[in-house]
Amino acid sequence: MKVIATCISEQKGTKKHPVPSLNVETDFGIIGDAHAGKWHRQISLLPKESVDTMRAVIPDLQPGDFAENILTEGVRLKELPVGTTLGIGTAILVITQIGKQCHNDCEIKRLTGRCVMPTDGVFARVIQGGEIKPGDTITIRGDYHETDQNN
């Protein structure tokens, strides 16, 4: 289980673009990303395996095209329950939401009639800041409880 790509967007409603690493701040999200802030969807994660299923229709899909911050490999994200903590790089994230409603302006949904982020993507909040970069191992750490001090 590892990170394939790390991506950000400076404005909401735009595709994300790959960056060499993500600097994440506790209870804020990714420094420089438009979705950072004190809310439950600070970081989005999507499995590469889900993107691969869409490549039959759109062969040239790139990291960030589904607005994911972290493209993963080898972890079935949507099967992890809300509250699961993930160690990635030097950061720790907690899954806060599985999937989301696709917005009307989703270019991929318009082209194919389907988008994988609503069904296969997950969202997380940063509970320990750090750095995340491609190649980092993803560790499933267990359930998070608001009373956990150093989880």
C-alpha positions in Angstrom: 0.0 0.0 0.0 1.6 3.2 -1.2 1.2 6.7 -2.5 1.4 7.0 -6.3 1.0 10.7 -6.7 0.4 13.9 -4.6 -1.7 16.7 -6.1 -3.1 20.1 -5.2 -5.2 22.8 -6.7 -5.0 26.5 -5.8 -8.7 27.1 -6.5 -11.8 25.1 -5.8 -13.6 23.6 -8.8 -10.4 23.0 -10.8 -8.4 19.8 -11.6 -5.5 19.2 -9.3 -2.0 19.0 -10.5 0.9 16.8 -9.3 3.4 18.2 -6.8 6.6 16.6 -5.4 5.1 16.4 -1.9 2.3 17.6 0.4 3.0 19.5 3.5 0.0 18.9 5.8 -0.9 20.7 9.0 -2.8 19.3 11.9 -6.6 20.1 11.7 -6.0 22.2 8.6 -5.0 20.0 5.7 -2.6 20.6 2.8 -0.6 23.9 2.8 -1.4 25.6 -0.6 -4.5 23.5 -1.4 -7.8 25.3 -1.9 -9.7 22.7 0.2 -7.6 23.2 3.3 -9.3 24.5 6.4 -11.0 23.5 9.6 -13.5 21.0 8.2 -13.9 17.3 7.7 -12.8 17.0 4.0 -9.3 18.4 4.2 -7.7 15.7 2.0 -9.1 13.5 -0.7 -7.7 10.0 -1.5 -8.5 7.8 -4.5 -7.2 4.4 -5.5 -5.2 4.1 -8.8 -7.1 0.9 -9.4 -10.4 2.9 -9.6 -8.8 5.4 -12.1 -7.5 2.4 -14.2 -11.2 1.3 -14.7 -11.9 4.6 -16.3 -8.9 4.4 -18.6 -10.9 2.2 -21.0 -12.9 5.3 -21.9 -10.3 8.0 -21.2 -6.8 6.5 -21.7 -4.8 9.6 -20.9 -6.1 10.3 -17.4 -3.5 11.9 -15.2 -3.1 12.2 -11.4 -5.4 14.9 -10.1 -8.0 14.6 -12.9 -10.6 13.4 -10.3 -9.5 16.2 -7.9 -7.8 13.7 -5.6 -5.0 14.9 -3.4 -3.5 11.5 -2.9 -3.6 8.7 -5.5 -3.0 5.4 -3.8 -2.2 1.8 -4.8 -3.0 -1.4 -3.1 -5.5 -0.2 -0.5 -9.3 -0.6 -0.8 -10.1 2.8 0.6 -13.9 2.6 0.3 -13.9 -0.5 2.5 -12.2 1.3 5.4 -14.8 2.6 7.9 -15.1 6.2 8.8 -12.7 6.7 11.8 -9.9 4.6 10.4 -6.5 6.3 10.8 -3.9 6.1 8.1 -0.2 6.7 8.6 1.2 8.2 5.4 4.8 9.6 5.3 5.2 11.5 8.6 1.5 12.4 8.8 -1.5 10.7 10.3 -5.0 11.1 8.7 -8.4 10.0 9.9 -11.1 9.0 7.3 -14.1 11.2 7.8 -16.2 10.5 4.7 -16.5 7.8 2.1 -17.6 9.0 -1.4 -19.4 12.2 -2.2 -22.0 13.5 -4.5 -20.5 14.5 -7.9 -21.0 18.1 -8.7 -22.7 19.2 -11.9 -19.5 20.6 -13.5 -17.6 17.3 -13.3 -15.9 17.1 -16.7 -15.3 13.3 -16.5 -18.9 12.6 -15.6 -20.0 14.6 -18.6 -17.7 12.8 -20.9 -18.3 9.2 -19.7 -21.5 9.3 -17.7 -19.6 8.1 -14.7 -17.1 9.4 -12.1 -15.2 7.2 -9.6 -14.6 9.8 -6.9 -18.2 9.7 -5.6 -18.1 5.9 -5.1 -14.4 5.1 -4.6 -12.9 8.2 -3.1 -12.5 8.9 0.6 -11.9 12.1 2.5 -9.8 12.7 5.6 -8.8 15.1 8.2 -5.2 15.6 9.4 -4.6 14.6 13.0 -0.8 14.8 12.8 0.9 17.1 10.4 3.9 16.1 8.3 5.0 15.4 4.8 3.5 13.0 2.2 5.2 12.1 -1.0 4.9 9.6 -3.8 6.4 6.3 -2.8 5.4 6.6 0.9 3.9 3.6 2.5 0.3 3.7 3.7 -0.3 2.1 7.1 -3.7 1.3 8.4 -3.4 2.2 12.1 -6.9 1.5 13.5 -9.8 3.6 14.8 -9.5 7.2 15.9 -11.3 8.6 18.9 -11.4 12.4 19.6 -9.9 11.6 23.1 -6.8 10.0 21.5 -3.8 12.2 22.3 -1.0 10.8 20.2 -2.6 8.5 17.7 
